[in-house]
């Protein structure tokens, strides 16, 4: 990947090639209390923002993105751009008790 475009650019470029939902992501998305659609994850990738960057992640450079899903609900997506695809590591609905009111900053509680 090109480092001059930043992680957001790398994420979106990789997603244009292909999005691969890892088993953990699918498991988390399909939990009855979440039911996160693939289209919601795509919306986060296409329109959301990077709120945490993990350049030294063991899975490769990855990031946490925040965007809006179905009915405007906040959705967090952890993903890692690869040469031929974007790996979606997990997706979840952020817990109000663990995040700031805008879901961008982890609570220190």
Residue pairs with C-beta under 8 A, 6 or more apart in sequence:
1 10
1 13
1 14
1 61
1 81
1 82
1 83
2 9
2 10
2 13
5 13
7 50
7 53
7 55
7 61
7 63
7 81
8 49
8 50
8 63
10 61
10 81
11 45
11 50
11 63
11 65
11 79
11 81
11 86
12 45
12 46
13 81
14 81
14 82
14 83
14 84
14 85
14 86
15 42
15 45
15 46
15 81
15 86
17 84
17 85
17 86
18 84
18 85
18 86
19 38
19 41
19 42
19 45
19 85
19 86
19 88
20 85
20 86
20 87
20 88
21 29
21 38
21 41
21 88
22 87
22 88
22 89
22 90
24 89
24 90
25 41
25 88
25 89
25 90
25 91
28 34
28 36
28 90
28 91
28 92
29 35
29 36
29 37
29 38
29 41
29 91
30 36
34 92
34 93
36 69
36 75
36 91
36 92
36 93
37 69
37 70
40 67
40 69
40 70
40 75
40 91
41 69
41 75
41 77
41 88
41 91
43 67
43 68
43 69
44 65
44 66
44 67
44 68
44 69
44 75
44 76
44 77
44 91
45 65
45 67
45 77
45 79
45 86
47 67
47 68
48 65
48 66
48 67
48 68
48 75
48 77
49 65
49 66
49 67
50 63
50 64
50 65
51 64
51 65
51 66
51 76
51 103
51 104
51 105
52 63
52 64
53 63
54 61
54 62
54 63
54 64
55 61
57 80
59 80
59 87
59 89
60 80
60 82
61 80
61 81
62 78
62 79
62 80
62 87
62 89
63 78
63 79
63 80
64 76
64 77
64 78
65 76
65 77
65 78
65 79
66 74
66 75
66 76
66 94
66 103
66 104
67 74
67 75
67 77
68 74
68 75
69 75
73 93
74 93
74 94
74 103
75 91
75 92
75 93
75 94
76 91
76 92
76 93
76 94
76 103
77 88
77 90
77 91
78 88
78 89
78 90
78 91
79 86
79 87
79 88
79 89
80 86
80 87
80 89
81 87
94 103
97 107
97 109
98 106
98 107
98 109
99 105
99 106
99 107
100 106
100 107
